[in-house]
Each structure stands twice: as C-alpha cells, then as structure tokens.
C-alpha cells in the first residue's frame, strides 16, 4: 500500500454524521498528500454552509495527527468541483439507497 492509499484508509475513519458514510466513500476527498512537514487534504462537503464543517475538518486533522508522525495537518475545504451523489462509491450508494 503506497502512502496515498494509507492516508485514504485513515480518512475512512471520518464519517459524515448526517449520512453515516465515511468521507472517502462519499467522494468528498479530492486530494491527500504527505509532505515533508505536513499532510494536506483537499476536500469538499455535501452542501455549502454545512453546520458540521468544523467537526468534519477537525476529525480529519485528528485522525491524521494520531495515526501518522505528522502533527501539521492542513484541511482545505473547497466548493469546486461541487459535490454530487455521482461521486459516491458504489458501496455508499447502496448504503444510502441511491439509484
């Protein structure tokens, strides 16, 4: 498993509490990379103005800091490209009954 795959596996521990699906299977993680001094995560949320914005970003930072040797974790919440249900994994679509 390469470094990116390992980081994505860690991010599967972060769930959208409203949907009960992890952020990776939701398709909301656009980029994750480990750099010399930090971990960088570029992601979106299912809706702009999401009331749990800080909760999800905080969970991403916590999971990365607790499970890697990097304590500097930057989470960049972006709105482009806009999230759509088509971005979900097949497993997430099945869980949510999306056809």
N, C-alpha and C positions, 0 to 999 in steps of 0.2 A: 504494500500500500504506500503510495507516494505521499508527500507532505500535504498536498491539497486534499486528497481523499481522506486523510486522517483528520484534518480540520473540519471537513464536511461531516464526517461521522460524529465529531464532537458537537457540531451545531444541531444535529438531530435530537439533542437533549433539550433544545429550546422549543417550547410549544407556544403556539398562538392560543391563549386560554379561552378565547371565544369559540374557536373552531375545533380545538383539541387535536390539531395536527402540527407536526414539527415544521419549522421554518424552511427546512431543506425540501421536504416533500410538498410544501405549499408552493415552492418555486419562487420564494421571495429573496433567496440569496443569489445575487448576481456575480459576486466575485469574493474570493477569500484567498489571502496570501500571507505567508510568513516571511517577514523581512528580518534583517539583522537585529533591529531594535524593537520591532513591534509586530503585531498581527493586524492586518487590515481586512475589514469586512464591509463590502458594499451590498446593501440590500434595500428592499422596499417593504412596505406593509400593505395589507389588503385594501385599506382605504386611507386617503389623506385625512389628517386630523384624528387619527386613531387614538382613542383615550388611553391605550396601553402602550403607546410609543416608547415611553421611558422604561417601562417594565421589560419589554422585549429587548431593547438595546442594552439595558443593564444585565439581563440574563445572558446575552451573547458575550458581554465583557467578562462576566463572572465565570462562565464555562471555559472560555479560552484561558483566562488567567489561572484558573485552578488546575487545568489539565495540560498546560504547556509550561515552558520555562520563561515565557514572555508575560510580563505584567502590564506592558503598554499595549492596549487593545483599542484600536480606533474603529468605531462603527459609524459608517456613513449611510444615513437613511436618505434615499433618493426617490424621486417620483417619476422618473423617466428611465427606462420604459415603464409605463403604467402596468401594474399587476392585473392579470385577468385569470379566471379559473382555468384557462387552457394551459397555464404554466405549471399546474399541479402535476405531480407524478400520478401514474395510474392507480397506485395504492391509495393516495389521498383522495382521488376522485371516487374510488369505490367506497371509502370510508364515509364520504360526505354525500354519497348518492348522486354525484354529478354525472349527467349523461351527455 
